[in-house]
């Protein structure tokens, strides 16, 4: 049966009726007869079933059922049959092209529907049907949705714009019935569009007379006012009218400063700002710094549970939290992280506890407490949130809020805070494996994405590539450059075959370094390239950056505090690499300024925690100690002076950049070279001075202890099987190795 206007006006659909739902979309409506089996499935049979075909059944006021089929009809008349699954009940229909149909009259449709059926109809229009037929910008569909909304709510309540967080992103406020429950979707109806907002809705916790506040941030695709806003939940629908009015606050900053108690809403704004380009994250950080939440701790007490969160860093994949608690009785149930939707996540799922101390309530003394650090994995982070919220949970069910002071966002500062989270004496495998390591790896990856070469300058580089490229990372200390360059300038083989690449990893002294190198180039004439990083990124990143500029086939990694003892040292190291393709890297003898041995090859030894540590053969012995005068294969060589082929360096992937600040990268590289099937050699005839650790001693960033412990732990996790094989089958205990040099001290291999 075709469309019959007189019948549609009565709201009676005992005969199947067809209407226009969109420009090329039709809706078929049929009130199922009483004889239709109650549990039977209703089907639409055609010669060529339309795709997609969406159906639903809604209850009528009199208890019967109304069936709906939405489809794209063809351009010609088409016969269809509505039937029960068993085929006993059927109804024949002739489908017309969509443009020949009259638009759906929603008020007539709603006349006999049960109240809950009207809500479901609107919900399906916005969700299933809009999505299935991709008709968000269909003007006919938009008109029908608008009719349905006004039929459902003739006089919608108002919504207003609070402020704009950015152009096209207004913060919208309204009130909803508390019985509506959690909002599952927000839709905006404009003049000719129906769009879904991927908005996170924040509702007020304290309902007044059954109503609660509701806020969300609209997207850039939000239509211009006037707009109908639809808030869907599993319990119902709220329709709101947004008029074209001025925002209540002239700026986000004005709103933010007056709403320090609107914690959930502030966190929603931070999350959205972080997703915006052109400084959104920076704006979020600035807002939090200028008007932070009041920090909240529970002061130390002899009678009641107390605690504080002093570390709370939101990272890309999770949250690391640390602090202390004290529970003189058994009433403390735990500490939770509170998400922006109010969900509490217990920290004890992945935490590590250790003895600590805290100031007493009167701040005149210190008391023993339990320190802790925890890692909370996240699939979706709340953006650059500087003050995540926590709560202390008591066994009675009572919760008490804990809010840390504003936390750092800059990755290097975050790294230093993480390294202070656990005292060195308590930094064990359990703390590293599931808590500190994920956090540090997170920060290092983020730091790496911010590091780049900011400036380069050439000093007398020749057009033809040299045989050797010497890469020297510079960090703060320039004291030895004059001696280093003078030692190189008096070496004829070096001056004829090498170029120097100085990489400045502390750009704050660029002017001083550039002036010094310029003068030394005028004095000595050595060809040099000066590379300046945009910020301090650590030894490995600086070396890798320098290696990318290298033109020579042979690559030398040389510390800035290494000075030649005599000419010819470089030629002695390069020749074996040119003569043997089985040699992966080679290192010289290094001596301290008093002539004692600093390095005669690198080996590995376990400590009492089964961590493999780096040691230098014969360290501290006289420079002419006989066993150190023998050229030989060794497990590894120090990065203070490591010589390799450039293609070997590139095949090995260069220095690994996930060690903190600078430690163990050289042994890591040697082990990677060994995995290529190559060996490592020590050449004592090549000798240089090494004024060890001068630059690291001046660094305020290197947290001696936990940083080194983490690096040795990471190195062991990565290489323990290789090292065990190496030290048990190829390099057993050297009979000439004095007991003094086997002491279990950690060796830093790069400044």
DONU-222179 format. One line per 5 residues: number of its first residue (from 0); their letters; for each residue x, y, z of C-alpha. Coordinates in nm, 2 decimals. Example, Ala and Ser with C-alpha at 12.3 -4.5 7.8 and 13.67 -1.06 7.14 Angstrom:
2
0) as) 1.23,-0.45,0.78; 1.37,-0.11,0.71 $
REM end
This chain:
751
0) xxxxx) 0.00,0.00,0.00; 0.13,0.34,-0.09; 0.13,0.66,0.13; -0.22,0.78,0.21; -0.23,1.13,0.36 $
5) xxxxx) -0.58,1.10,0.51; -0.48,0.79,0.70; -0.15,0.93,0.83; -0.34,1.23,0.99; -0.52,1.00,1.22 $
10) xxxxx) -0.21,0.83,1.37; -0.35,0.50,1.26; -0.08,0.27,1.10; -0.28,-0.05,1.08; -0.20,-0.04,0.71 $
15) xxxxx) 0.17,0.00,0.64; 0.26,0.36,0.55; 0.58,0.50,0.40; 0.73,0.85,0.46; 1.03,1.05,0.37 $
20) xxxxx) 1.30,1.05,0.65; 1.58,1.22,0.45; 1.66,1.34,0.10; 1.69,0.98,-0.02; 1.58,0.80,0.29 $
25) xxxxx) 1.24,0.64,0.36; 1.07,0.50,0.67; 0.81,0.23,0.66; 0.57,0.22,0.96; 0.32,-0.06,1.04 $
30) xxxxx) 0.12,-0.13,1.35; 0.14,-0.50,1.41; -0.20,-0.67,1.42; -0.32,-0.84,1.74; -0.29,-1.18,1.56 $
35) xxxxx) 0.09,-1.12,1.50; 0.28,-1.37,1.72; 0.41,-1.18,2.03; 0.76,-1.34,2.02; 0.79,-1.36,1.65 $
40) xxxxx) 1.05,-1.16,1.46; 0.91,-0.92,1.20; 1.10,-0.92,0.86; 1.09,-0.72,0.54; 1.11,-0.94,0.23 $
45) xxxxx) 1.21,-0.79,-0.11; 1.37,-0.91,-0.43; 1.68,-0.71,-0.35; 1.71,-0.63,0.02; 1.82,-0.27,0.08 $
50) xxxxx) 2.15,-0.21,0.25; 2.15,-0.08,0.51; 1.82,-0.17,0.65; 1.75,-0.06,1.01; 1.44,-0.16,1.21 $
55) xxxxx) 1.30,-0.12,1.55; 0.98,-0.21,1.74; 0.81,0.04,1.98; 0.51,-0.01,2.22; 0.18,0.18,2.17 $
60) xxxxx) -0.03,0.31,2.45; -0.29,0.03,2.40; -0.02,-0.24,2.44; 0.02,-0.32,2.07; 0.35,-0.28,1.88 $
65) xxxxx) 0.45,-0.04,1.60; 0.72,-0.16,1.36; 0.97,0.08,1.18; 1.19,0.00,0.88; 1.44,0.27,0.76 $
70) xxxxx) 1.60,0.23,0.41; 1.71,0.39,0.10; 1.45,0.31,-0.17; 1.53,0.27,-0.53; 1.43,0.50,-0.81 $
75) xxxxx) 1.14,0.27,-0.93; 0.84,0.13,-0.76; 0.92,-0.19,-0.57; 0.70,-0.45,-0.41; 0.78,-0.55,-0.05 $
80) xxxxx) 0.63,-0.78,0.20; 0.63,-0.75,0.58; 0.60,-1.09,0.74; 0.65,-1.28,1.06; 0.95,-1.51,1.08 $
85) xxxxx) 0.74,-1.82,1.03; 0.56,-1.66,0.73; 0.21,-1.71,0.86; 0.14,-1.33,0.89; 0.23,-1.09,0.61 $
90) xxxxx) 0.14,-0.75,0.46; 0.22,-0.63,0.11; 0.37,-0.28,0.05; 0.46,-0.09,-0.26; 0.77,0.13,-0.20 $
95) xxxxx) 0.80,0.46,-0.39; 1.12,0.66,-0.45; 1.21,0.88,-0.16; 1.14,1.21,-0.34; 0.78,1.10,-0.41 $
100) xxxxx) 0.71,1.06,-0.04; 0.58,1.32,0.21; 0.80,1.40,0.51; 0.73,1.21,0.83; 0.47,1.39,1.05 $
105) xxxxx) 0.63,1.34,1.39; 0.33,1.47,1.61; 0.10,1.23,1.43; 0.35,0.95,1.48; 0.38,1.02,1.85 $
110) xxxxx) 0.00,1.04,1.91; -0.03,0.67,2.00; 0.32,0.59,2.11; 0.39,0.52,2.48; 0.60,0.79,2.65 $
115) xxxxx) 0.91,0.57,2.67; 0.87,0.48,2.30; 0.89,0.85,2.20; 1.22,0.88,2.39; 1.35,0.56,2.23 $
120) xxxxx) 1.25,0.69,1.88; 1.44,1.01,1.94; 1.74,0.82,2.07; 1.75,0.59,1.77; 1.72,0.88,1.53 $
125) xxxxx) 2.03,1.04,1.68; 2.24,0.73,1.73; 2.17,0.43,1.51; 1.99,0.58,1.22; 2.20,0.89,1.18 $
130) xxxxx) 2.52,0.68,1.19; 2.39,0.39,0.97; 2.29,0.62,0.69; 2.55,0.89,0.74; 2.29,1.17,0.72 $
135) xxxxx) 2.43,1.42,0.98; 2.40,1.70,0.72; 2.07,1.60,0.56; 1.83,1.90,0.59; 1.52,1.68,0.57 $
140) xxxxx) 1.65,1.45,0.84; 1.75,1.75,1.05; 1.39,1.89,1.02; 1.24,1.57,1.13; 1.48,1.54,1.43 $
145) xxxxx) 1.39,1.90,1.53; 1.01,1.81,1.50; 1.07,1.51,1.72; 1.26,1.70,1.98; 0.99,1.98,2.01 $
150) xxxxx) 0.72,1.71,2.01; 0.91,1.55,2.30; 0.99,1.87,2.49; 0.78,2.17,2.36; 0.96,2.42,2.57 $
155) xxxxx) 1.32,2.32,2.62; 1.51,2.46,2.91; 1.80,2.70,2.85; 2.17,2.63,2.81; 2.43,2.91,2.82 $
160) xxxxx) 2.79,2.97,2.72; 3.01,3.02,3.02; 3.33,3.11,2.83; 3.55,3.00,2.54; 3.86,2.79,2.60 $
165) xxxxx) 3.96,2.86,2.24; 3.80,2.98,1.92; 3.50,2.76,1.84; 3.53,2.57,2.17; 3.27,2.72,2.42 $
170) xxxxx) 3.21,2.58,2.77; 2.84,2.52,2.78; 2.64,2.51,3.11; 2.29,2.39,3.19; 2.10,2.19,3.46 $
175) xxxxx) 1.97,1.84,3.43; 1.75,1.62,3.64; 1.96,1.41,3.88; 1.75,1.11,3.78; 1.89,1.13,3.43 $
180) xxxxx) 2.21,0.96,3.54; 2.53,0.94,3.35; 2.52,1.12,3.01; 2.62,0.88,2.73; 2.61,1.12,2.44 $
185) xxxxx) 2.57,1.49,2.35; 2.42,1.59,2.02; 2.38,1.94,1.86; 2.10,2.02,1.62; 2.17,2.32,1.39 $
190) xxxxx) 1.99,2.46,1.09; 2.06,2.17,0.86; 2.28,1.93,1.06; 2.27,1.68,1.34; 2.62,1.62,1.49 $
195) xxxxx) 2.75,1.41,1.78; 2.99,1.59,2.02; 3.27,1.38,2.15; 3.23,1.58,2.47; 3.31,1.47,2.82 $
200) xxxxx) 3.02,1.59,3.05; 3.08,1.70,3.40; 2.79,1.71,3.63; 2.76,1.87,3.98; 2.78,1.63,4.27 $
205) xxxxx) 2.54,1.80,4.50; 2.18,1.79,4.36; 1.95,2.07,4.47; 1.58,1.99,4.45; 1.65,1.70,4.21 $
210) xxxxx) 1.86,1.91,3.97; 2.24,1.93,3.91; 2.47,2.14,3.70; 2.60,2.00,3.38; 2.89,2.13,3.17 $
215) xxxxx) 3.06,2.02,2.85; 3.30,2.18,2.60; 3.17,2.20,2.24; 3.39,2.11,1.94; 3.49,2.33,1.65 $
220) xxxxx) 3.21,2.17,1.44; 2.95,2.30,1.69; 2.68,2.48,1.48; 2.62,2.85,1.53; 2.33,2.94,1.76 $
225) xxxxx) 2.04,2.90,1.79; 2.11,2.53,1.87; 1.92,2.25,2.02; 2.13,2.04,2.25; 2.04,1.68,2.33 $
230) xxxxx) 2.18,1.50,2.63; 2.12,1.12,2.61; 2.15,0.88,2.90; 2.03,0.53,2.96; 1.75,0.68,3.17 $
235) xxxxx) 1.61,0.94,2.93; 1.67,1.25,2.72; 1.73,1.61,2.81; 1.67,1.88,2.54; 1.82,2.23,2.58 $
240) xxxxx) 1.80,2.55,2.38; 2.12,2.74,2.33; 2.06,3.10,2.23; 2.31,3.34,2.06; 2.41,3.52,2.37 $
245) xxxxx) 2.75,3.65,2.50; 2.96,3.43,2.72; 2.91,3.49,3.09; 3.29,3.54,3.14; 3.50,3.74,2.90 $
250) xxxxx) 3.79,3.49,2.91; 3.88,3.14,3.03; 4.13,3.30,3.27; 3.85,3.51,3.43; 3.64,3.20,3.48 $
255) xxxxx) 3.93,2.99,3.61; 4.04,3.23,3.88; 3.69,3.24,4.03; 3.63,2.86,4.02; 3.90,2.69,4.22 $
260) xxxxx) 3.65,2.46,4.38; 3.52,2.33,4.04; 3.78,2.06,4.04; 3.62,1.82,3.79; 3.54,2.09,3.55 $
265) xxxxx) 3.89,2.23,3.57; 4.03,1.89,3.49; 3.79,1.85,3.19; 3.92,2.19,3.06; 4.29,2.08,3.11 $
270) xxxxx) 4.22,1.76,2.91; 4.05,1.95,2.63; 4.32,2.22,2.61; 4.59,1.95,2.58; 4.42,1.82,2.26 $
275) xxxxx) 4.42,2.17,2.10; 4.71,2.28,1.87; 4.89,2.61,1.90; 4.97,2.62,2.27; 4.67,2.45,2.42 $
280) xxxxx) 4.88,2.25,2.67; 5.09,2.56,2.76; 4.77,2.75,2.83; 4.65,2.46,3.06; 4.98,2.47,3.25 $
285) xxxxx) 4.98,2.84,3.29; 4.62,2.84,3.43; 4.72,2.58,3.69; 5.03,2.76,3.79; 4.86,3.10,3.82 $
290) xxxxx) 4.56,2.97,4.01; 4.64,2.63,4.16; 4.42,2.42,4.39; 4.49,2.45,4.76; 4.73,2.17,4.85 $
295) xxxxx) 4.58,1.93,5.11; 4.77,1.69,5.33; 4.66,1.52,5.65; 4.90,1.63,5.92; 5.10,1.38,6.12 $
300) xxxxx) 4.91,1.27,6.43; 4.97,1.01,6.70; 4.61,0.91,6.71; 4.47,0.94,6.36; 4.58,0.83,6.01 $
305) xxxxx) 4.78,1.09,5.82; 4.95,1.12,5.49; 5.07,1.34,5.20; 5.12,1.31,4.83; 5.44,1.49,4.73 $
310) xxxxx) 5.49,1.32,4.38; 5.21,1.30,4.13; 5.32,1.32,3.77; 5.07,1.25,3.49; 5.27,1.09,3.21 $
315) xxxxx) 5.18,0.96,2.87; 5.09,0.61,2.97; 5.02,0.64,3.34; 5.05,0.83,3.67; 5.34,0.79,3.91 $
320) xxxxx) 5.25,0.89,4.27; 5.45,0.90,4.58; 5.44,1.02,4.94; 5.39,0.88,5.29; 5.13,0.77,5.52 $
325) xxxxx) 5.10,0.69,5.90; 4.84,0.47,6.06; 4.87,0.42,6.43; 4.56,0.21,6.43; 4.41,-0.02,6.17 $
330) xxxxx) 4.15,0.22,6.03; 4.35,0.31,5.72; 4.21,0.11,5.42; 4.43,0.27,5.14; 4.50,0.57,4.92 $
335) xxxxx) 4.33,0.62,4.59; 4.38,0.83,4.28; 4.06,1.02,4.19; 4.00,1.05,3.82; 3.82,1.34,3.67 $
340) xxxxx) 3.49,1.15,3.65; 3.51,1.08,4.02; 3.62,0.72,3.99; 3.87,0.61,4.26; 4.17,0.39,4.16 $
345) xxxxx) 4.35,0.23,4.45; 4.72,0.29,4.45; 4.80,-0.04,4.63; 4.75,-0.23,4.30; 5.11,-0.15,4.20 $
350) xxxxx) 5.30,0.02,4.48; 5.62,-0.02,4.67; 5.66,0.08,5.04; 5.98,0.17,5.23; 6.07,0.33,5.57 $
355) xxxxx) 6.06,0.71,5.56; 6.01,1.01,5.79; 5.78,1.31,5.80; 5.76,1.64,5.99; 5.55,1.64,6.30 $
360) xxxxx) 5.23,1.85,6.31; 5.42,2.14,6.49; 5.70,2.10,6.24; 5.96,2.08,6.52; 6.06,1.72,6.47 $
365) xxxxx) 6.05,1.42,6.24; 5.87,1.09,6.29; 5.91,0.76,6.12; 5.63,0.69,5.86; 5.58,0.46,5.56 $
370) xxxxx) 5.69,0.60,5.23; 5.55,0.47,4.91; 5.56,0.51,4.53; 5.30,0.37,4.29; 5.24,0.35,3.92 $
375) xxxxx) 4.88,0.37,3.78; 4.87,0.27,3.41; 4.63,0.48,3.19; 4.48,0.42,2.85; 4.37,0.78,2.83 $
380) xxxxx) 4.56,1.05,3.02; 4.40,1.37,3.15; 4.65,1.60,2.98; 4.91,1.82,3.15; 4.74,1.80,3.49 $
385) xxxxx) 4.97,1.95,3.76; 4.76,1.86,4.06; 4.59,1.51,4.03; 4.36,1.44,4.32; 4.38,1.16,4.57 $
390) xxxxx) 4.20,1.05,4.88; 4.28,0.86,5.19; 4.02,0.58,5.24; 3.93,0.46,5.59; 3.79,0.12,5.68 $
395) xxxxx) 3.47,0.30,5.78; 3.42,0.41,5.42; 3.50,0.77,5.50; 3.74,0.94,5.26; 3.96,1.24,5.32 $
400) xxxxx) 4.10,1.44,5.02; 4.47,1.47,4.94; 4.59,1.72,4.69; 4.97,1.77,4.60; 5.13,2.10,4.54 $
405) xxxxx) 5.16,2.19,4.17; 5.39,1.93,4.00; 5.65,2.00,3.73; 5.57,1.94,3.36; 5.91,1.99,3.21 $
410) xxxxx) 6.04,1.64,3.14; 6.39,1.69,3.29; 6.25,1.82,3.61; 6.00,1.54,3.62; 6.28,1.29,3.57 $
415) xxxxx) 6.47,1.44,3.87; 6.15,1.41,4.09; 6.11,1.05,3.99; 6.47,0.98,4.08; 6.41,1.12,4.43 $
420) xxxxx) 6.09,0.91,4.48; 6.28,0.63,4.65; 6.59,0.66,4.87; 6.90,0.49,4.71; 6.92,0.22,4.98 $
425) xxxxx) 6.56,0.11,4.89; 6.59,0.13,4.51; 6.56,-0.24,4.44; 6.43,-0.45,4.15; 6.07,-0.44,4.27 $
430) xxxxx) 6.07,-0.06,4.27; 6.23,-0.03,3.93; 6.05,-0.31,3.74; 5.68,-0.20,3.75; 5.70,0.16,3.89 $
435) xxxxx) 6.01,0.37,3.84; 6.11,0.21,3.50; 5.77,0.27,3.33; 5.78,0.63,3.46; 6.14,0.70,3.36 $
440) xxxxx) 6.09,0.55,3.01; 5.79,0.76,2.97; 5.98,1.08,3.05; 6.28,0.98,2.85; 6.07,0.92,2.54 $
445) xxxxx) 5.90,1.26,2.58; 6.23,1.43,2.64; 6.37,1.27,2.33; 6.09,1.41,2.11; 6.19,1.76,2.22 $
450) xxxxx) 6.56,1.73,2.14; 6.69,1.85,1.81; 6.99,2.03,1.66; 6.94,2.40,1.69; 7.25,2.55,1.52 $
455) xxxxx) 7.56,2.44,1.33; 7.87,2.62,1.22; 8.17,2.50,1.01; 8.53,2.60,1.07; 8.75,2.52,0.77 $
460) xxxxx) 8.58,2.19,0.66; 8.72,2.06,0.33; 8.48,1.95,0.05; 8.63,1.60,0.04; 8.53,1.37,0.32 $
465) xxxxx) 8.81,1.28,0.57; 8.89,0.93,0.68; 8.80,0.99,1.04; 8.53,1.19,1.22; 8.59,1.27,1.59 $
470) xxxxx) 8.27,1.35,1.78; 8.32,1.53,2.11; 8.01,1.61,2.33; 8.04,1.92,2.54; 7.84,1.98,2.86 $
475) xxxxx) 7.91,2.29,3.06; 8.28,2.22,3.12; 8.51,2.37,2.85; 8.83,2.36,3.07; 9.01,2.09,2.86 $
480) xxxxx) 8.94,2.21,2.51; 9.26,2.41,2.48; 9.47,2.11,2.59; 9.27,1.86,2.38; 9.29,2.07,2.06 $
485) xxxxx) 9.66,2.14,2.11; 9.73,1.77,2.15; 9.55,1.70,1.83; 9.70,1.99,1.63; 10.05,1.86,1.69 $
490) xxxxx) 9.97,1.52,1.54; 10.04,1.53,1.17; 9.85,1.21,1.09; 9.54,1.33,1.27; 9.54,1.68,1.11 $
495) xxxxx) 9.57,1.52,0.76; 9.30,1.26,0.81; 9.04,1.38,1.06; 8.77,1.63,1.12; 8.63,1.74,1.46 $
500) xxxxx) 8.26,1.76,1.55; 8.19,1.94,1.88; 7.84,1.89,2.00; 7.72,2.14,2.27; 7.46,1.98,2.49 $
505) xxxxx) 7.43,2.29,2.71; 7.31,2.56,2.48; 7.31,2.82,2.75; 7.69,2.85,2.70; 7.68,2.87,2.32 $
510) xxxxx) 7.84,3.21,2.29; 8.13,3.11,2.52; 8.18,2.78,2.34; 8.16,2.94,1.99; 8.40,3.21,2.08 $
515) xxxxx) 8.65,2.96,2.23; 8.63,2.72,1.93; 8.66,3.01,1.68; 8.98,3.13,1.85; 9.13,2.77,1.87 $
520) xxxxx) 9.05,2.72,1.50; 9.24,3.04,1.41; 9.53,2.92,1.63; 9.55,2.56,1.51; 9.36,2.55,1.18 $
525) xxxxx) 9.19,2.21,1.25; 8.87,2.16,1.05; 8.58,2.15,1.28; 8.20,2.15,1.29; 8.02,2.31,1.59 $
530) xxxxx) 7.67,2.16,1.66; 7.44,2.31,1.92; 7.15,2.11,2.06; 6.83,2.30,2.15; 6.85,2.18,2.50 $
535) xxxxx) 7.04,1.93,2.73; 6.94,1.58,2.63; 7.22,1.37,2.77; 7.54,1.21,2.65; 7.38,0.95,2.41 $
540) xxxxx) 7.16,1.20,2.22; 7.45,1.44,2.18; 7.68,1.17,2.05; 7.42,1.04,1.81; 7.35,1.39,1.68 $
545) xxxxx) 7.72,1.44,1.62; 7.75,1.11,1.44; 7.48,1.21,1.19; 7.71,1.49,1.07; 8.01,1.26,1.05 $
550) xxxxx) 8.16,1.23,0.69; 8.45,0.99,0.78; 8.44,0.61,0.74; 8.59,0.58,1.09; 8.40,0.73,1.39 $
555) xxxxx) 8.57,0.83,1.71; 8.36,0.90,2.03; 8.58,1.11,2.25; 8.50,1.28,2.58; 8.59,1.65,2.62 $
560) xxxxx) 8.81,1.57,2.92; 9.03,1.32,2.73; 9.37,1.47,2.62; 9.63,1.29,2.40; 9.96,1.20,2.57 $
565) xxxxx) 10.15,1.20,2.25; 10.10,1.20,1.87; 10.01,0.89,1.68; 9.74,0.77,1.92; 9.46,0.79,1.66 $
570) xxxxx) 9.65,0.61,1.38; 9.72,0.32,1.62; 9.34,0.28,1.68; 9.23,0.33,1.32; 9.47,0.08,1.15 $
575) xxxxx) 9.33,-0.24,1.31; 8.98,-0.14,1.20; 9.10,-0.09,0.85; 9.28,-0.42,0.85; 9.02,-0.65,1.00 $
580) xxxxx) 8.65,-0.66,0.92; 8.59,-0.88,1.23; 8.69,-0.59,1.46; 8.38,-0.39,1.57; 8.54,-0.13,1.81 $
585) xxxxx) 8.86,-0.05,1.97; 8.97,0.16,2.27; 9.30,0.30,2.40; 9.47,0.30,2.74; 9.35,0.59,2.95 $
590) xxxxx) 9.55,0.72,3.25; 9.47,0.97,3.52; 9.67,1.29,3.55; 9.90,1.12,3.81; 9.99,0.85,3.55 $
595) xxxxx) 9.78,0.57,3.71; 9.55,0.36,3.50; 9.19,0.46,3.45; 9.10,0.22,3.17; 9.26,-0.09,3.01 $
600) xxxxx) 8.94,-0.23,2.87; 8.60,-0.28,3.03; 8.46,-0.59,3.20; 8.15,-0.68,3.39; 8.10,-0.82,3.75 $
605) xxxxx) 7.79,-0.88,3.96; 7.71,-0.71,4.28; 7.53,-0.86,4.58; 7.19,-0.79,4.42; 7.29,-0.98,4.10 $
610) xxxxx) 7.32,-0.66,3.90; 7.60,-0.65,3.64; 7.82,-0.35,3.69; 8.09,-0.20,3.46; 8.45,-0.21,3.57 $
615) xxxxx) 8.78,-0.11,3.42; 9.07,-0.35,3.41; 9.35,-0.25,3.64; 9.21,0.08,3.74; 9.43,0.26,3.99 $
620) xxxxx) 9.74,0.06,3.91; 10.06,0.23,3.78; 10.04,0.33,3.41; 10.32,0.09,3.32; 10.16,-0.21,3.50 $
625) xxxxx) 10.27,-0.50,3.29; 9.93,-0.68,3.23; 9.79,-0.35,3.10; 10.05,-0.33,2.83; 9.91,-0.63,2.63 $
630) xxxxx) 9.69,-0.57,2.34; 9.39,-0.81,2.35; 9.02,-0.86,2.30; 8.81,-0.73,2.59; 8.44,-0.75,2.67 $
635) xxxxx) 8.41,-0.37,2.60; 8.57,-0.04,2.60; 8.48,0.29,2.75; 8.29,0.56,2.56; 8.55,0.81,2.68 $
640) xxxxx) 8.74,0.71,2.37; 8.57,0.45,2.15; 8.67,0.40,1.78; 8.45,0.21,1.53; 8.35,0.21,1.17 $
645) xxxxx) 8.06,0.45,1.09; 7.86,0.17,0.92; 7.91,-0.05,1.23; 7.79,0.23,1.46; 7.48,0.28,1.23 $
650) xxxxx) 7.41,-0.10,1.21; 7.42,-0.12,1.59; 7.18,0.18,1.62; 7.43,0.41,1.78; 7.41,0.48,2.16 $
655) xxxxx) 7.08,0.38,2.33; 6.90,0.69,2.44; 6.70,0.55,2.73; 6.96,0.55,3.00; 6.92,0.84,3.24 $
660) xxxxx) 7.15,1.14,3.17; 7.46,0.93,3.08; 7.57,0.59,3.21; 7.62,0.24,3.06; 7.56,0.36,2.70 $
665) xxxxx) 7.91,0.26,2.60; 7.89,-0.10,2.73; 7.54,-0.12,2.58; 7.69,-0.02,2.24; 7.97,-0.27,2.28 $
670) xxxxx) 7.73,-0.54,2.35; 7.52,-0.44,2.04; 7.83,-0.45,1.83; 7.91,-0.80,1.97; 7.56,-0.91,1.86 $
675) xxxxx) 7.66,-0.82,1.51; 7.93,-1.09,1.53; 8.22,-0.85,1.58; 8.47,-0.83,1.87; 8.61,-0.55,2.08 $
680) xxxxx) 8.98,-0.47,2.12; 9.21,-0.28,2.36; 9.52,-0.12,2.23; 9.77,0.00,2.50; 10.01,0.16,2.26 $
685) xxxxx) 9.76,0.43,2.22; 9.75,0.63,2.54; 9.55,0.94,2.65; 9.48,1.12,2.97; 9.13,1.11,3.11 $
690) xxxxx) 9.03,1.37,3.37; 8.74,1.15,3.47; 8.40,1.29,3.58; 8.49,1.66,3.58; 8.17,1.76,3.39 $
695) xxxxx) 7.93,1.53,3.58; 8.05,1.66,3.91; 7.93,2.00,3.81; 7.59,1.88,3.68; 7.30,1.95,3.91 $
700) xxxxx) 7.08,1.71,3.71; 7.27,1.38,3.79; 7.11,1.22,4.10; 7.40,1.01,4.19; 7.27,0.68,4.34 $
705) xxxxx) 6.92,0.61,4.20; 7.01,0.73,3.85; 7.31,0.51,3.84; 7.13,0.22,4.01; 6.85,0.25,3.75 $
710) xxxxx) 7.10,0.25,3.46; 7.28,-0.06,3.59; 6.94,-0.23,3.65; 6.82,-0.14,3.30; 7.15,-0.26,3.15 $
715) xxxxx) 7.13,-0.58,3.34; 6.77,-0.65,3.23; 6.86,-0.59,2.87; 7.19,-0.78,2.86; 7.22,-1.02,3.15 $
720) xxxxx) 7.21,-1.33,2.93; 7.47,-1.20,2.69; 7.70,-1.08,2.97; 7.67,-1.40,3.16; 7.77,-1.59,2.85 $
725) xxxxx) 8.05,-1.34,2.78; 8.20,-1.35,3.13; 8.18,-1.72,3.19; 8.29,-1.86,2.85; 8.51,-1.60,2.70 $
730) xxxxx) 8.64,-1.37,2.97; 8.68,-1.55,3.31; 8.86,-1.38,3.60; 9.19,-1.24,3.48; 9.47,-1.39,3.69 $
735) xxxxx) 9.66,-1.06,3.66; 9.37,-0.85,3.79; 9.45,-0.71,4.13; 9.19,-0.75,4.41; 9.18,-0.37,4.45 $
740) xxxxx) 9.02,-0.33,4.11; 8.75,-0.59,4.16; 8.58,-0.38,4.43; 8.21,-0.34,4.35; 8.19,0.02,4.26 $
745) xxxxx) 7.98,0.16,3.98; 8.18,0.31,3.69; 8.05,0.60,3.49; 8.18,0.58,3.14; 8.09,0.92,2.99 $
750) x) 8.08,1.28,3.11 $
REM end
